[in-house]
């Protein structure tokens, strides 16, 4: 191949490459721009996990995550389209572009971080020891001589067994209702459970109201979004920071969990 032929071939390849690049779709879509252009944000919310998400008496979604989704849409100035999901399909819905965000009591772990990105935390989700105000407990050591109710086999049962003093009495019940009943009837001094279960007790407005004494395991909730969306990530985190500062998220936490948003969220 002579020099003139080589140059001609190179020029043809370059022209073809430029044409292909010009007509090919962008390799990276800007989700925030798409949402703004569409005027609607599609958010996945739970439908079977109160108080984060369930179906109300009017058959409409209600819950902590539903209110958070509405707050995000309002602050973005777009319409909200709620998409009910289950634990199993919430991430696939995001990956297949059926939704723009997942606000569905979503915890962060290494496997999930490989496939999606997470915002800052927006809701508390933890297991801890709860007791009435007059029960002085601030750590596992303070359970010495006290009785604690747990749901058999739950994470709090397993974790509390590792840290409770030898003279603490751990009473195990077959389900959350049994654990709640034991607390309300005074069969135990304290209970080890999730903050959502404690919230369910508070809804009954009992004379013995559980308050958090110390943490066993912390796993806050985050908003999920597709990877490589820096503009959307920055926008959502800015809105969450604003909502924490102006009290909007604390109001949601107080409404659905019966407690203010923790300082570390």
KEPATOR-59798 format. One line per 10 residues: number of its first residue (from 1); for each residue x, y, z of N, C-alpha, C. Coordinates in Angstrom, 1 decimal, always signed. Example, Ala and Ser with C-alpha at 12.3 -4.5 7.8 and 13.67 -1.06 7.14 Angstrom:
! residues 2
1 = +13.2,-5.7,+7.8,+12.3,-4.5,+7.8,+13.2,-3.3,+7.8; +12.8,-2.2,+7.1,+13.7,-1.1,+7.1,+12.9,+0.0,+7.9
This chain:
! residues 265
1 = +0.8,-1.2,+0.0,+0.0,+0.0,+0.0,+0.9,+1.2,+0.0; +0.7,+2.2,-1.1,+1.5,+3.3,-1.1,+0.9,+4.4,-0.2; +1.7,+5.5,+0.0,+1.4,+6.5,+1.0,+0.0,+7.2,+0.7; -0.2,+7.5,-0.7,-1.4,+8.1,-1.1,-2.7,+7.2,-0.7; -2.6,+5.9,-1.0,-3.7,+5.0,-0.7,-3.9,+4.9,+0.8; -2.8,+4.9,+1.5,-3.0,+4.8,+3.0,-3.7,+6.0,+3.6; -3.3,+7.2,+3.0,-3.9,+8.4,+3.5,-5.4,+8.5,+3.2; -5.7,+8.0,+2.0,-7.1,+8.0,+1.5,-7.9,+7.1,+2.4; -7.4,+5.9,+2.7,-8.1,+4.9,+3.6,-8.3,+5.5,+5.0; -7.3,+6.2,+5.5,-7.4,+6.8,+6.8,-8.5,+7.8,+6.8
11 = -8.5,+8.7,+5.8,-9.5,+9.7,+5.7,-11.0,+9.1,+5.7; -11.1,+8.0,+4.9,-12.4,+7.4,+4.8,-12.9,+6.9,+6.2; -12.0,+6.2,+6.9,-12.3,+5.7,+8.2,-12.6,+6.8,+9.2; -11.9,+7.9,+9.1,-12.1,+9.0,+10.0,-13.5,+9.6,+9.8; -13.9,+9.8,+8.5,-15.2,+10.4,+8.2,-16.3,+9.5,+8.7; -16.1,+8.1,+8.5,-17.1,+7.2,+8.9,-17.3,+7.2,+10.4; -16.2,+7.4,+11.2,-16.2,+7.4,+12.6,-16.9,+8.6,+13.1; -16.6,+9.8,+12.5,-17.3,+11.0,+12.8,-18.8,+10.9,+12.6; -19.2,+10.3,+11.5,-20.6,+10.2,+11.2,-21.3,+9.3,+12.2; -20.6,+8.2,+12.5,-21.2,+7.2,+13.5,-21.4,+7.9,+14.9
21 = -20.4,+8.7,+15.3,-20.4,+9.4,+16.6,-21.6,+10.4,+16.6; -21.8,+11.1,+15.5,-22.8,+12.1,+15.4,-24.2,+11.6,+15.4; -24.4,+10.3,+14.9,-25.7,+9.8,+14.9,-26.0,+8.8,+16.0; -25.0,+8.4,+16.7,-25.2,+7.4,+17.8,-25.8,+8.1,+19.0; -26.7,+7.4,+19.8,-27.3,+8.1,+21.0,-26.2,+8.3,+22.0; -26.4,+9.2,+22.9,-25.4,+9.5,+24.0,-25.2,+8.3,+24.8; -24.0,+8.0,+25.2,-23.7,+6.9,+26.1,-24.2,+7.1,+27.5; -24.4,+8.4,+27.9,-24.8,+8.6,+29.2,-26.0,+9.6,+29.2; -27.1,+9.1,+29.7,-28.3,+10.0,+29.8,-28.3,+10.8,+31.1; -28.8,+12.0,+31.1,-28.8,+12.8,+32.3,-30.2,+12.7,+32.8
31 = -30.3,+11.9,+33.9,-31.7,+11.6,+34.5,-32.3,+12.8,+35.0; -31.6,+13.8,+35.6,-32.1,+15.0,+36.2,-32.7,+15.8,+35.0; -32.0,+15.9,+33.9,-32.5,+16.7,+32.7,-33.8,+16.0,+32.2; -33.8,+14.7,+32.2,-35.0,+14.0,+31.7,-36.2,+14.2,+32.6; -36.0,+14.2,+33.9,-37.1,+14.5,+34.8,-37.6,+15.9,+34.6; -36.7,+16.8,+34.5,-37.1,+18.2,+34.4,-37.9,+18.4,+33.1; -37.4,+17.8,+32.0,-38.1,+18.0,+30.7,-39.4,+17.3,+30.7; -39.5,+16.1,+31.4,-40.8,+15.4,+31.5,-41.8,+16.1,+32.4; -41.3,+16.8,+33.4,-42.1,+17.4,+34.4,-42.7,+16.5,+35.4; -42.2,+15.3,+35.4,-42.7,+14.2,+36.3,-41.6,+13.4,+36.8
41 = -41.6,+13.1,+38.1,-40.6,+12.1,+38.6,-41.3,+10.9,+39.1; -40.8,+9.7,+38.7,-41.3,+8.4,+39.0,-40.6,+7.8,+40.1; -41.2,+7.6,+41.2,-40.6,+7.1,+42.5,-41.2,+5.8,+42.9; -40.3,+4.8,+43.1,-40.8,+3.5,+43.7,-40.9,+3.7,+45.2; -42.1,+3.2,+45.7,-42.4,+3.2,+47.1,-42.9,+1.9,+47.5; -42.8,+1.5,+48.8,-43.3,+0.2,+49.3,-44.8,+0.2,+49.4; -45.4,-0.9,+49.3,-46.8,-1.1,+49.4,-47.3,-2.0,+50.5; -46.3,-2.7,+51.1,-46.6,-3.7,+52.1,-45.7,-3.7,+53.3; -45.2,-2.5,+53.7,-44.2,-2.4,+54.8,-44.5,-1.1,+55.6; -45.6,-1.1,+56.4,-45.9,+0.0,+57.2,-44.8,+0.1,+58.3
51 = -44.5,+1.3,+58.8,-45.1,+2.6,+58.5,-44.5,+3.3,+57.3; -43.5,+2.6,+56.6,-42.9,+3.2,+55.4,-43.8,+3.3,+54.2; -44.6,+2.3,+54.0,-45.5,+2.3,+52.9,-46.5,+1.2,+53.0; -47.8,+1.6,+52.8,-48.9,+0.6,+52.8,-50.1,+1.3,+52.0; -51.2,+0.6,+52.0,-52.4,+1.1,+51.3,-53.4,+1.5,+52.4; -53.8,+2.8,+52.3,-54.7,+3.4,+53.2,-56.1,+2.9,+53.0; -57.0,+3.4,+53.9,-58.4,+3.0,+53.8,-59.1,+3.4,+52.5; -58.5,+4.5,+51.9,-59.0,+5.0,+50.6,-58.3,+4.4,+49.4; -57.5,+3.3,+49.7,-56.8,+2.6,+48.7,-55.7,+3.3,+48.1; -55.2,+4.4,+48.7,-54.1,+5.2,+48.2,-52.9,+4.9,+49.1
61 = -51.7,+5.0,+48.5,-50.4,+4.7,+49.2,-50.2,+5.7,+50.3; -49.8,+5.2,+51.5,-49.5,+6.1,+52.6,-48.3,+5.6,+53.3; -47.6,+6.5,+54.0,-46.4,+6.1,+54.8,-45.3,+7.1,+54.7; -44.3,+6.8,+55.5,-43.1,+7.6,+55.6,-42.4,+7.8,+54.2; -42.3,+6.7,+53.5,-41.6,+6.9,+52.2,-42.5,+7.6,+51.2; -43.8,+7.4,+51.3,-44.7,+8.1,+50.4,-44.6,+9.6,+50.6; -44.6,+10.0,+51.9,-44.5,+11.4,+52.2,-43.2,+12.0,+51.8; -42.1,+11.2,+51.9,-40.8,+11.6,+51.5,-40.7,+11.8,+50.0; -41.4,+10.9,+49.2,-41.4,+11.0,+47.8,-42.2,+12.3,+47.4; -43.3,+12.6,+48.1,-44.0,+13.8,+47.8,-43.2,+15.0,+48.1
71 = -42.4,+15.0,+49.1,-41.6,+16.1,+49.5,-40.5,+16.4,+48.5; -39.9,+15.3,+48.0,-38.9,+15.5,+46.9,-39.5,+16.1,+45.7; -40.6,+15.6,+45.2,-41.2,+16.1,+44.0,-41.6,+17.5,+44.2; -42.2,+17.9,+45.3,-42.6,+19.3,+45.6,-41.4,+20.2,+45.5; -40.3,+19.8,+46.2,-39.1,+20.7,+46.2,-38.4,+20.8,+44.8; -38.6,+19.7,+44.0,-38.1,+19.8,+42.6,-39.0,+20.5,+41.6; -40.2,+20.7,+42.1,-41.1,+21.5,+41.2,-41.7,+20.6,+40.1; -41.8,+19.3,+40.3,-42.4,+18.4,+39.3,-43.5,+17.6,+39.8; -44.3,+17.0,+39.0,-45.4,+16.1,+39.4,-44.8,+14.8,+39.9; -45.5,+14.2,+40.8,-45.1,+12.9,+41.4,-45.9,+11.7,+40.8
81 = -45.2,+10.7,+40.3,-45.8,+9.5,+39.9,-45.3,+8.4,+40.8; -46.2,+7.9,+41.7,-45.8,+6.8,+42.6,-45.9,+5.5,+42.0; -44.9,+4.6,+42.1,-44.8,+3.3,+41.6,-44.7,+2.3,+42.7; -45.8,+1.6,+43.1,-45.6,+0.6,+44.2,-44.7,-0.5,+43.8; -43.8,-0.9,+44.7,-42.9,-2.0,+44.5,-42.8,-2.9,+45.7; -42.2,-4.1,+45.5,-41.9,-5.0,+46.6,-40.4,-4.9,+46.9; -39.9,-5.6,+47.9,-38.5,-5.6,+48.2,-37.7,-6.2,+47.0; -38.3,-7.2,+46.4,-37.6,-8.0,+45.4,-37.5,-7.2,+44.1; -38.5,-6.4,+43.7,-38.4,-5.7,+42.4,-38.0,-4.3,+42.4; -37.8,-3.7,+43.6,-37.5,-2.2,+43.6,-36.2,-1.9,+42.9
91 = -35.2,-2.7,+43.0,-33.9,-2.4,+42.3,-34.0,-2.7,+40.8; -34.6,-3.8,+40.4,-34.8,-4.1,+39.0,-35.7,-3.0,+38.3; -36.7,-2.4,+39.0,-37.5,-1.3,+38.4,-36.6,-0.1,+38.1; -35.6,+0.1,+39.0,-34.7,+1.2,+38.7,-33.8,+0.9,+37.6; -33.2,-0.3,+37.5,-32.3,-0.6,+36.5,-32.9,-0.7,+35.1; -34.2,-1.0,+35.0,-34.9,-1.0,+33.7,-35.6,+0.2,+33.4; -35.3,+1.3,+34.1,-35.8,+2.7,+33.9,-37.3,+2.8,+34.0; -37.9,+1.9,+34.8,-39.3,+2.1,+35.1,-39.6,+3.2,+36.2; -38.5,+3.5,+36.9,-38.6,+4.6,+37.9,-37.3,+5.4,+37.9; -37.4,+6.6,+38.4,-36.2,+7.4,+38.5,-35.4,+7.3,+39.8
101 = -36.2,+7.0,+40.9,-35.7,+6.9,+42.2,-36.4,+5.8,+42.9; -35.7,+5.2,+43.9,-36.3,+4.2,+44.8,-36.3,+4.8,+46.2; -37.5,+5.1,+46.8,-37.6,+5.5,+48.2,-38.5,+4.4,+48.8; -37.8,+3.4,+49.3,-38.5,+2.2,+49.7,-37.8,+1.5,+50.8; -37.6,+2.2,+52.0,-36.9,+1.6,+53.1,-35.6,+0.9,+52.7; -34.9,+1.5,+51.8,-33.7,+0.8,+51.2,-32.5,+1.0,+52.0; -31.9,-0.1,+52.5,-30.6,-0.1,+53.2,-29.5,-0.2,+52.2; -28.3,+0.2,+52.7,-27.1,+0.1,+51.9,-26.2,-1.1,+52.3; -25.8,-1.8,+51.3,-24.8,-2.9,+51.5,-23.9,-3.0,+50.3; -22.7,-3.7,+50.5,-21.7,-3.8,+49.4,-22.3,-4.3,+48.1
111 = -23.2,-5.3,+48.1,-23.7,-5.9,+46.9,-24.6,-4.9,+46.2; -25.4,-4.2,+46.9,-26.3,-3.2,+46.2,-25.4,-2.0,+45.7; -24.4,-1.7,+46.4,-23.5,-0.6,+45.9,-22.8,-0.9,+44.6; -22.7,-2.2,+44.2,-22.1,-2.5,+43.0,-23.0,-2.2,+41.8; -24.3,-2.1,+42.0,-25.3,-2.0,+40.9,-26.0,-0.6,+40.9; -26.2,+0.0,+42.1,-26.9,+1.3,+42.1,-26.1,+2.3,+43.1; -26.5,+3.5,+43.0,-25.9,+4.5,+43.9,-26.9,+4.9,+45.0; -26.4,+5.4,+46.1,-27.3,+5.8,+47.2,-27.1,+7.3,+47.6; -28.2,+7.9,+47.9,-28.1,+9.3,+48.4,-27.7,+9.3,+49.9; -27.7,+10.5,+50.5,-27.5,+10.5,+51.9,-28.7,+9.9,+52.6
121 = -28.6,+9.5,+53.9,-29.7,+8.9,+54.6,-30.8,+9.9,+54.8; -32.1,+9.3,+54.7,-33.2,+10.2,+54.9,-34.2,+9.7,+56.1; -34.0,+8.4,+56.5,-34.8,+7.9,+57.6,-34.1,+6.9,+58.4; -34.4,+6.9,+59.7,-33.8,+6.0,+60.6,-34.4,+4.6,+60.5; -33.5,+3.6,+60.6,-34.0,+2.2,+60.6,-33.0,+1.5,+61.5; -33.4,+1.0,+62.7,-32.4,+0.4,+63.6,-33.1,-0.5,+64.5; -32.3,-1.4,+65.1,-32.7,-2.3,+66.2,-32.1,-1.7,+67.5; -32.9,-1.7,+68.5,-32.4,-1.2,+69.8,-33.1,-1.7,+70.9; -32.8,-1.3,+72.1,-33.5,-1.6,+73.3,-34.4,-0.4,+73.7; -35.6,-0.7,+74.0,-36.6,+0.3,+74.3,-37.2,+0.0,+75.6
131 = -37.5,+1.1,+76.4,-38.2,+0.9,+77.7,-38.9,+2.2,+78.1; -39.7,+2.2,+79.1,-40.4,+3.4,+79.5,-39.4,+4.4,+80.1; -39.8,+5.6,+80.2,-38.8,+6.7,+80.7,-38.2,+6.4,+82.0; -39.0,+5.7,+82.9,-38.5,+5.5,+84.3,-37.6,+4.3,+84.4; -37.3,+3.6,+83.3,-36.4,+2.5,+83.4,-35.0,+3.0,+82.9; -34.1,+3.1,+83.8,-32.8,+3.7,+83.6,-31.8,+2.7,+82.9; -31.8,+2.8,+81.6,-30.9,+1.9,+80.8,-30.2,+2.7,+79.7; -28.9,+2.7,+79.7,-28.2,+3.4,+78.7,-27.2,+2.6,+77.9; -27.0,+1.3,+78.4,-26.1,+0.4,+77.7,-26.5,-1.0,+78.0; -25.9,-2.0,+77.3,-26.2,-3.4,+77.6,-25.9,-3.7,+79.1
141 = -24.9,-3.2,+79.6,-24.5,-3.5,+81.0,-25.6,-3.1,+82.0; -26.4,-2.1,+81.6,-27.5,-1.6,+82.5,-28.7,-2.6,+82.5; -28.7,-3.6,+81.7,-29.7,-4.6,+81.7,-29.5,-5.6,+82.8; -28.5,-5.5,+83.5,-28.2,-6.4,+84.6,-29.4,-6.5,+85.6; -29.9,-7.7,+85.8,-31.0,-7.9,+86.7,-32.4,-7.6,+86.1; -32.4,-7.2,+84.9,-33.7,-6.8,+84.2,-34.1,-7.8,+83.2; -35.4,-7.8,+82.9,-35.9,-8.7,+81.9,-36.2,-8.0,+80.6; -35.8,-8.6,+79.5,-35.9,-8.0,+78.1,-36.7,-9.0,+77.2; -37.7,-8.4,+76.6,-38.5,-9.2,+75.6,-37.9,-9.1,+74.2; -37.9,-10.2,+73.5,-37.4,-10.2,+72.1,-38.3,-11.1,+71.3
151 = -38.3,-10.9,+70.0,-38.9,-11.9,+69.1,-37.9,-12.9,+68.7; -38.3,-14.2,+68.9,-37.4,-15.3,+68.8,-36.8,-15.3,+67.4; -35.4,-15.4,+67.3,-34.7,-15.6,+66.0,-34.5,-14.3,+65.3; -35.1,-13.2,+65.7,-34.9,-11.9,+65.1,-33.5,-11.4,+65.3; -33.0,-10.5,+64.4,-31.7,-10.0,+64.5,-31.4,-9.4,+65.9; -32.4,-8.8,+66.5,-32.1,-8.2,+67.9,-31.9,-9.3,+68.9; -32.6,-10.5,+68.7,-32.4,-11.6,+69.6,-31.0,-12.1,+69.5; -30.5,-12.3,+68.3,-29.1,-12.8,+68.1,-28.1,-11.8,+68.6; -28.3,-10.5,+68.3,-27.3,-9.6,+68.7,-27.3,-9.3,+70.2; -28.5,-9.2,+70.8,-28.6,-9.0,+72.2,-28.0,-10.1,+73.0
161 = -28.1,-11.3,+72.5,-27.6,-12.5,+73.2,-26.1,-12.4,+73.4; -25.4,-11.7,+72.5,-24.0,-11.5,+72.5,-23.5,-10.5,+73.5; -24.4,-9.5,+73.8,-23.9,-8.4,+74.7,-24.6,-8.3,+76.0; -25.7,-9.0,+76.2,-26.4,-8.9,+77.5,-25.6,-9.5,+78.6; -25.6,-8.9,+79.8,-25.0,-9.5,+81.0,-25.6,-10.8,+81.4; -24.8,-11.6,+82.1,-25.3,-13.0,+82.4,-26.5,-13.0,+83.2; -26.7,-12.0,+84.1,-27.9,-12.0,+85.0,-29.1,-11.2,+84.4; -29.0,-10.9,+83.1,-30.2,-10.3,+82.4,-31.1,-11.5,+82.0; -32.4,-11.3,+82.0,-33.3,-12.4,+81.6,-33.9,-12.0,+80.2; -33.6,-12.8,+79.2,-34.1,-12.6,+77.9,-35.3,-13.5,+77.7
171 = -36.4,-12.9,+77.5,-37.7,-13.6,+77.3,-38.0,-13.6,+75.8; -38.2,-14.7,+75.2,-38.4,-14.8,+73.8,-39.8,-15.1,+73.4; -40.3,-14.4,+72.4,-41.7,-14.6,+72.0,-41.7,-14.9,+70.5; -42.8,-15.5,+70.1,-42.8,-16.1,+68.7,-43.0,-15.1,+67.6; -43.6,-14.0,+67.9,-43.7,-12.9,+66.9,-43.7,-11.6,+67.5; -43.7,-10.5,+66.7,-43.7,-9.2,+67.2,-44.9,-8.8,+68.1; -46.1,-9.4,+67.7,-47.3,-9.1,+68.5,-47.1,-9.7,+69.9; -46.5,-10.8,+70.1,-46.2,-11.4,+71.4,-45.2,-10.5,+72.2; -44.2,-10.0,+71.5,-43.2,-9.1,+72.2,-43.9,-7.8,+72.6; -44.7,-7.3,+71.7,-45.5,-6.0,+72.1,-46.4,-6.3,+73.3
181 = -47.1,-7.3,+73.3,-48.1,-7.6,+74.4,-47.3,-7.8,+75.7; -46.1,-8.4,+75.6,-45.3,-8.6,+76.8,-44.9,-7.3,+77.4; -44.6,-6.4,+76.5,-44.2,-5.0,+77.0,-45.3,-4.3,+77.6; -46.5,-4.3,+76.9,-47.6,-3.5,+77.3,-48.2,-4.1,+78.6; -48.1,-5.4,+78.8,-48.7,-6.0,+80.0,-47.7,-6.0,+81.2; -46.5,-5.5,+81.0,-45.6,-5.4,+82.1,-44.8,-6.7,+82.4; -44.9,-7.7,+81.5,-44.2,-8.9,+81.7,-42.7,-8.8,+81.6; -42.2,-7.7,+81.0,-40.8,-7.4,+80.8,-40.5,-6.0,+81.1; -39.2,-5.7,+81.5,-38.9,-4.3,+81.8,-38.6,-3.5,+80.5; -38.1,-4.2,+79.5,-37.7,-3.6,+78.3,-37.9,-4.5,+77.1
191 = -37.8,-4.0,+75.9,-37.9,-4.9,+74.7,-36.7,-4.5,+73.8; -36.2,-5.5,+73.1,-35.3,-5.3,+72.0,-36.0,-5.5,+70.7; -36.1,-4.5,+69.9,-36.8,-4.6,+68.7,-36.4,-3.5,+67.7; -37.1,-3.4,+66.5,-36.9,-2.4,+65.6,-37.6,-1.1,+65.9; -37.1,+0.0,+65.4,-37.8,+1.3,+65.6,-39.2,+1.3,+65.0; -39.4,+0.5,+64.0,-40.8,+0.5,+63.4,-41.8,-0.2,+64.3; -41.3,-1.2,+65.0,-42.2,-1.9,+66.0,-42.5,-1.0,+67.1; -41.4,-0.3,+67.6,-41.7,+0.7,+68.7,-42.7,+1.7,+68.2; -42.6,+2.1,+67.0,-43.6,+3.1,+66.5,-45.0,+2.5,+66.5; -45.1,+1.2,+66.2,-46.4,+0.6,+66.2,-47.0,+0.6,+67.6
201 = -46.1,+0.4,+68.6,-46.6,+0.5,+70.0,-47.1,+1.9,+70.3; -46.3,+2.9,+69.9,-46.7,+4.2,+70.2,-48.1,+4.6,+69.6; -48.4,+4.0,+68.5,-49.7,+4.3,+67.8,-50.9,+3.9,+68.7; -50.6,+3.0,+69.6,-51.7,+2.5,+70.5,-51.9,+3.5,+71.7; -50.9,+4.4,+71.8,-51.0,+5.4,+72.9,-51.1,+4.8,+74.3; -50.2,+3.8,+74.6,-50.3,+3.1,+75.8,-49.7,+3.9,+77.0; -50.1,+3.5,+78.2,-49.6,+4.2,+79.4,-48.1,+4.0,+79.6; -47.6,+2.9,+79.1,-46.1,+2.6,+79.1,-45.6,+2.8,+77.7; -45.0,+4.0,+77.5,-44.5,+4.3,+76.2,-43.0,+4.0,+76.0; -42.7,+3.2,+75.0,-41.3,+2.9,+74.8,-40.5,+4.0,+74.2
211 = -39.3,+4.3,+74.8,-38.4,+5.2,+74.2,-37.0,+4.5,+74.0; -36.3,+4.9,+73.0,-35.0,+4.3,+72.7,-34.0,+4.5,+73.8; -33.4,+3.4,+74.2,-32.4,+3.5,+75.3,-31.0,+3.3,+74.7; -30.7,+2.3,+73.9,-29.4,+2.2,+73.2,-29.6,+1.4,+71.9; -28.6,+1.6,+71.0,-28.6,+1.0,+69.7,-28.0,-0.4,+69.7; -28.6,-1.3,+69.0,-28.0,-2.6,+68.8,-27.4,-2.7,+67.4; -28.2,-2.3,+66.4,-27.7,-2.4,+65.0,-28.4,-1.2,+64.2; -27.6,-0.5,+63.5,-28.1,+0.7,+62.8,-28.0,+0.4,+61.3; -29.1,+0.7,+60.6,-29.2,+0.5,+59.1,-30.1,+1.5,+58.5; -29.7,+2.8,+58.4,-30.7,+3.8,+58.0,-31.1,+3.6,+56.5
221 = -32.1,+4.3,+56.1,-32.7,+4.2,+54.8,-32.1,+5.3,+53.9; -31.9,+4.9,+52.6,-31.3,+5.8,+51.6,-32.2,+5.8,+50.4; -32.0,+6.8,+49.5,-32.7,+6.9,+48.3,-31.8,+6.3,+47.2; -32.3,+5.3,+46.4,-31.5,+4.7,+45.4,-31.7,+5.3,+44.1; -30.6,+5.3,+43.3,-30.7,+5.8,+41.9,-29.7,+5.1,+41.1; -29.8,+5.2,+39.8,-28.9,+4.5,+38.9,-27.5,+5.1,+39.0; -26.5,+4.3,+38.7,-25.1,+4.8,+38.8,-24.8,+5.9,+37.7; -23.8,+6.6,+38.0,-23.3,+7.7,+37.1,-24.3,+8.7,+36.7; -25.0,+9.2,+37.8,-25.9,+10.3,+37.6,-25.6,+11.4,+38.6; -24.4,+12.1,+38.4,-23.9,+13.0,+39.4,-24.9,+14.2,+39.6
231 = -25.5,+14.7,+38.5,-26.4,+15.8,+38.7,-27.6,+15.5,+39.5; -28.2,+14.3,+39.3,-29.3,+13.9,+40.1,-28.9,+13.6,+41.5; -27.8,+13.0,+41.7,-27.3,+12.8,+43.1,-27.1,+14.1,+43.8; -26.5,+15.0,+43.2,-26.2,+16.3,+43.9,-27.6,+17.0,+44.2; -28.5,+16.9,+43.3,-29.8,+17.6,+43.5,-30.5,+16.9,+44.7; -30.6,+15.6,+44.7,-31.3,+14.9,+45.8,-30.7,+15.1,+47.1; -29.3,+15.1,+47.2,-28.7,+15.3,+48.5,-28.9,+16.8,+49.0; -28.9,+17.7,+48.0,-29.1,+19.1,+48.4,-30.6,+19.3,+49.0; -31.5,+18.6,+48.3,-32.9,+18.7,+48.8,-33.1,+18.0,+50.2; -32.3,+16.9,+50.4,-32.4,+16.2,+51.7,-31.8,+17.1,+52.8
241 = -30.7,+17.7,+52.5,-30.0,+18.6,+53.4,-31.0,+19.8,+53.8; -31.6,+20.3,+52.8,-32.6,+21.4,+53.0,-33.8,+21.0,+53.8; -34.2,+19.7,+53.6,-35.4,+19.2,+54.3,-35.1,+18.9,+55.7; -33.8,+18.5,+56.0,-33.4,+18.3,+57.4,-33.3,+19.6,+58.1; -32.8,+20.6,+57.4,-32.6,+22.0,+58.0,-33.9,+22.7,+58.3; -34.9,+22.5,+57.4,-36.2,+23.3,+57.5,-37.2,+22.5,+58.3; -36.8,+21.3,+58.8,-37.7,+20.5,+59.6,-38.7,+19.6,+58.9; -38.7,+19.6,+57.6,-39.7,+18.8,+56.8,-39.5,+17.3,+57.1; -38.3,+16.8,+57.1,-38.1,+15.4,+57.3,-38.4,+15.0,+58.8; -38.1,+15.9,+59.7,-38.4,+15.6,+61.1,-39.9,+15.5,+61.3
251 = -40.7,+16.3,+60.6,-42.1,+16.3,+60.7,-42.6,+14.9,+60.2; -42.0,+14.4,+59.1,-42.4,+13.1,+58.6,-42.0,+12.0,+59.6; -40.8,+12.1,+60.2,-40.4,+11.1,+61.2,-41.3,+11.1,+62.4; -41.7,+12.3,+62.8,-42.6,+12.4,+64.0,-43.9,+11.8,+63.7; -44.4,+12.0,+62.5,-45.7,+11.6,+62.1,-45.8,+10.0,+62.0; -44.8,+9.4,+61.4,-44.8,+8.0,+61.2,-44.1,+7.1,+62.2; -43.1,+7.7,+62.8,-42.3,+6.9,+63.8,-42.5,+7.3,+65.2; -43.2,+8.5,+65.4,-43.4,+8.9,+66.7,-42.2,+9.5,+67.4; -41.2,+9.8,+66.7,-39.9,+10.4,+67.2,-39.3,+11.3,+66.2; -38.5,+12.3,+66.6,-37.9,+13.2,+65.7,-36.8,+12.5,+64.9
261 = -36.4,+13.1,+63.8,-35.2,+12.5,+63.0,-34.0,+12.6,+63.9; -33.3,+11.5,+64.0,-32.0,+11.4,+64.8,-31.0,+12.4,+64.3; -30.2,+12.9,+65.2,-29.2,+13.9,+64.8,-28.2,+13.4,+63.8; -27.9,+12.1,+63.8,-26.9,+11.5,+62.9,-27.4,+11.2,+61.5; -28.7,+11.5,+61.2,-29.2,+11.2,+59.9,-29.0,+12.4,+59.0
